[in-house]
Amino acid sequence: MGSIENSIKKLLIDAFSPSILSINNESYMHNVPKDSESHFKVVLVSDNFTGLSEVNRHKSVYRALGNLLNSIHAISIFSFDEKEYKNNPIILDSPNCANRK
């Protein structure tokens, strides 16, 4: 786990106390240098999201990540409350980047 990934993990745990947190560095799927930390997929399950729209959930994640977002090219966020996740625990895999060599 790289330093950006560790920072994402710490910030999201501190902000949301998630029951499930999955952070996947998907940079290898893109045309970037080896060991890059530029593309991430986050699955975040927290009852902090209950009653929030998807847009407001994403805004709250962006606020939690703050200036760290300046170091990230792309982040895919799947945010659920406990009940939603139990009803839909499957997250689709991300497609490979079209420009990947």
N, C-alpha and C positions, 0 to 999 in steps of 0.2 A: 504494500500500500504506500503510495507516494505522499508527499507533503500536502499537496492540494486536496487529495482524497481524504487524508486525515483531518484536515481543517474543515472540510465539508461535514464529515462525521461529527466532530466535536460541536460545531455550531448548530447542527440540526438536533442533536441530542439535547443540548442546553436549551434550545428554543421550544422543542415540542415533546420531549420525554416520550419518544415513540415506542410502541410495542414491537414494531418491525421497522427496520431501517436497512435497506439494501442500496449500496452505492457501487455501480459498475463503471469502471473506466473503459469507455468504448473508443478511446482514441486510436487503438490499433486498427479499427475498422475504417479509418480515414487516411488520407494522404498527408500524414504528419511524421515527424522524426520518431524513431524508436524511443520508447519510454516516455512519450508525451503524456501530459495530463490536461487535455483540452476539451474532451467530449465525455460527458457523464450521463448516466441514466440513474435516477433516484426513485426508489419506491419507499414511501413514507406513510406509515399508518399511525395515526394519533387521534384521540378523541378531541383534540384542539380543533380539528377540521369539521366537527359536527355543526351543521347548519350553515356552513360557508359555501359559497359558489366556488366552482373550479378556479375562476379568475382570482378571487380573493385568497384562495389557498395558495396559488402560485405567487401572488404578491407577498404573502406572509413568508414564504420560503425565500423569495428574493431579499426581503428585509433582513431575514436571519443571516443570509450569506453575505450581505453588505458588500464591502469593497472586494471581497474574494471573487465576485463575479467578473471583475476586471481581468482576472487570470484565466477565465474559462471561456472557450469559444462557443460551446453549446451545452445545454443541460436540458434533459427530458425529465419532467417531473410527473410521477404518478402518486397522487395524494388521496388517501382514504381515511375515513374514520373506521373504528373497529367493526361496526355492523356492515358497512359497505364492503370492506375487505373480506369478511367472512362469506358474504354473498357472491363475491367475484374475485377469488384469489389468483386468477391467472393473468399474468402480464405478458403481452406479446413481445417477442424478441425484436430488437431494432434491426432495420435493414442495413446492409453494407452501404457505404458511401459510393456514389456513382463514379467518383474520381479516384477511388482507391486503386492502387497499382497491383 
